[in-house]
Amino acid sequence: MGNGKDASIPPKEENTRLKKLVCCSKCQVNYKSALFRPCCHLNMCIICAFGLKYCPECNSTIEEIFKVILTPLIQTIVSDNARLKSELYCGKCKVEPSNVLFFPCQHHLLCLDCAKDLEVCCSCSAEIRRTKQTFRS
């Protein structure tokens, strides 16, 4: 529940962190694709890096810019991030952590607030006989 005591990262903040990891530091739209030599920093897309003389991260002189294709890796990171968020956050409100276990089906999908009036599991339609609040360490 929204008591501010949960140690997990809110979805909006996590999306910002993911965007910083994979998107160009200048335009923040395209994927990073320009590898600077000799420093080997990868922090911009090839479009934004065009014509640069100095690395924006370490200020070393750029001798060459290589175009790298990280799309499969980035797609894996994005899909893994989405999968993990779906496991950690409530499937209904998508804000609070999922912290209710349904019995007897044992699905763990919703937060306490979203699960409180449910009579059947939203995943398998089994009758919910009881619930147990869970906690992540």
N, C-alpha and C positions, 0 to 999 in steps of 0.2 A: 504494500500500500504506500501511498505517497507521503511517507513520514520523513524523507530526506536521509534516513539512516542506512539505506541500501548501498552497498559498496560497488554494485555493478554500474557500468557506464550507460547513461541514457542513450537511446537510439540516435537522437539528433547529434550528440557529441561524437558518437561512434562513427556516424556518416561523415562528419567533418574530418576525423582522423583518417578514415579510409581515403577520402578525397585527397588529402595532403600526401598520402603514401603513393597514389597512382597518377594523379593529375599534375600537369605542368604548373610550376610555381608562379609563372607569369600570367598566363591566360586562364588557368584553372578550369579549362574545358577539355582540351586534348590530353591523351595519355602521354606520359614522359617517354621520349623516344630519341633524345639527343645525348650521346655519350661524348664528353669532352676528353680530349687527349692533350696533355699527359696526366691530368689530375684524376680522370675516370669518374667524375661526378655525372650523375644522371638525374637532373632535376627539372628539365624543360622539354617541351615538344620541339620537334625539328623546325617547325614554322617560327616559333618565338626565338629559337637559338640562332637562326640564320643571321649572319653578319656580326655576331658577337666576337669581340676580341679577347675578353676576359671572362673567366668563370664567375658567375654571380655568387657562388658559394665560397670559394677560396681566393678569388681574385688573381689566380694564376693565368698566364697567357695561354690562350687556346691555340694549339698548333693544328689540330684537326677536329672535326665533328663527325662522328659516326652515327648513322641512323640504326637504331636497334628496334626490333619488333618484339614487344613484350605482351602483345594482346592475349595469347593463350594463358600466360601466367596471371595477367591482370584479371581475366575472366574467371580464373580459378579462385583468386583472392576474393573477388566480388561475390561469387556464388557461395563460397565457403562462409563468408561474412553473413550473407543472407540466411543461410542454413543455421548457423550458430545463433543468430538473433532470433530466429523462429523457435529455437529450442529454449532460449533463455527468457524471452519476453512473452507476455500474455498474448494468446492468439486472437483475442477479441479487441482489447483496447490498444495493444502493441506498445504500451508505455510502462506499465508495471511489470516486474519479473513474474514469471509463472511460478506460483508457489502453493498450488493445491493439487493433491493427488486424489483421483477418483477411485472408489472401490465399488465393485470388484474388478473393473477393467484395468485399473492402474495407469490410466492416461494422466499425463502431467502437462496440461495445456494452458490453463488460465490462472489469473490472479484471484485473490480472495474476493474482491468486490465483484468481478465478472462471473464468478462461479457460485455466488451465494444463493441465487434463486433457481439454479439449474436442477432439473429432475432427471435428464438423460445426458449422457456423454455426447459432446459435440463432434467427437471423432468416430465413435463406433455405435452410437445410439443405444448403448446399454443403460439400463436403469442405474442411477447413482444411489447406492444404499447408504454410503457415508463418504465423508471427505476427511483428508488429513492435511493440515498446513505444513509445508516444507520450508526448509531454510538452507541457503547456500553458504558455505564457509569460505 
